[in-house]
Amino acid sequence: MRTIFNSDNYCVVLFPETPQGPAYEIMDKQGRREVFVDGDLAQAFKHKVSALMAEQPGEDEIDQFLAQFDGIMQTKLAFH
């Protein structure tokens, strides 16, 4: 696993090798919740991130992009 984005609001971790291909964990630090995406949703996420990165966004723009996943974040974060 590898952290690919980390701000005050969000963190995204890439899991490059899962049975269904690459997967991502998207964490909302302020809301203390997360979602794990794999399969088709992970592929769609990857393509959207690639398009976003081509625009060379700042941290605020990436946070705004990640905020669109807030609605599907159901799992509460557990800090260790």
Order of alpha helices (4+ residues) and beta strands (2+ residues): beta-beta-beta-beta-alpha-alpha-beta
